[in-house]
């Protein structure tokens, strides 16, 4: 029921009316959240552990995929096979 009320208010709103002088924006800038989207829309991704081992493993996986694809092989199904 709440959605129908909001929809009715939105459809009946005057698009040319000025904003209320007391209106407050959700966020004054994008610098507060550290990203392009505000925190209330999509918070910045975070991980409790970001160590050297994790970065090295991620780089190794990416490098392996680049080498496999560069050799003309395919790993889409999880097994290395010729890309026909």
C-alpha positions as CSV (number, residue, x, y, z in Angstrom):
1,X,0.0,0.0,0.0
2,X,2.9,2.3,0.8
3,X,4.3,1.9,-2.8
4,X,0.9,2.9,-4.3
5,X,0.9,6.1,-2.2
6,X,4.4,7.0,-3.2
7,X,3.6,6.3,-6.9
8,X,0.5,8.5,-6.6
9,X,2.5,11.3,-5.1
10,X,5.2,11.0,-7.8
11,X,2.7,11.0,-10.6
12,X,0.9,14.0,-9.2
13,X,4.0,16.1,-8.6
14,X,4.6,19.3,-10.4
15,X,7.9,19.0,-12.3
16,X,8.3,22.8,-12.7
17,X,7.9,23.7,-9.0
18,X,11.1,24.9,-7.2
19,X,12.7,22.8,-4.5
20,X,11.9,23.6,-0.9
21,X,14.7,25.8,0.6
22,X,14.9,23.4,3.5
23,X,15.6,20.4,1.3
24,X,18.7,18.4,2.2
25,X,20.6,16.3,-0.4
26,X,21.4,12.7,0.3
27,X,25.1,13.4,0.0
28,X,26.9,16.7,-0.5
29,X,29.7,15.1,-2.6
30,X,31.0,11.8,-3.8
31,X,34.2,12.3,-1.8
32,X,32.5,11.1,1.4
33,X,32.0,7.6,0.2
34,X,35.2,7.2,-1.7
35,X,33.5,6.2,-4.9
36,X,31.2,7.4,-7.7
37,X,28.0,6.1,-6.0
38,X,26.8,7.4,-2.6
39,X,26.9,5.0,0.4
40,X,23.2,4.9,0.7
41,X,22.9,3.4,-2.8
42,X,25.9,1.1,-2.9
43,X,28.5,1.0,-0.2
44,X,32.2,0.6,-1.0
45,X,33.2,-3.0,-1.1
46,X,35.4,-4.0,1.8
47,X,37.2,-7.1,3.0
48,X,38.5,-7.8,6.5
49,X,41.7,-9.3,5.2
50,X,43.8,-7.9,2.3
51,X,47.2,-9.4,2.6
52,X,50.1,-9.9,0.3
53,X,49.2,-13.6,-0.1
54,X,45.7,-12.8,-1.3
55,X,46.9,-10.3,-3.9
56,X,49.6,-12.7,-5.1
57,X,47.0,-15.5,-5.6
58,X,44.7,-13.2,-7.5
59,X,47.5,-12.1,-9.8
60,X,48.5,-15.7,-10.3
61,X,45.0,-16.7,-11.4
62,X,44.7,-13.7,-13.7
63,X,48.1,-14.5,-15.2
64,X,47.2,-18.2,-15.7
65,X,44.0,-17.3,-17.5
66,X,45.9,-14.9,-19.8
67,X,48.6,-17.5,-20.6
68,X,46.0,-20.2,-21.2
69,X,43.9,-17.9,-23.5
70,X,47.1,-16.7,-25.2
71,X,48.0,-20.3,-26.0
72,X,44.7,-20.7,-27.8
73,X,43.1,-22.9,-25.1
74,X,39.8,-22.5,-23.4
75,X,38.8,-22.9,-19.7
76,X,35.2,-21.9,-19.9
77,X,33.9,-25.3,-18.7
78,X,36.6,-25.6,-16.0
79,X,38.8,-27.9,-18.0
80,X,41.6,-26.8,-20.3
81,X,40.7,-27.8,-23.9
82,X,41.3,-26.6,-27.4
83,X,39.3,-23.6,-28.4
84,X,37.4,-24.7,-31.6
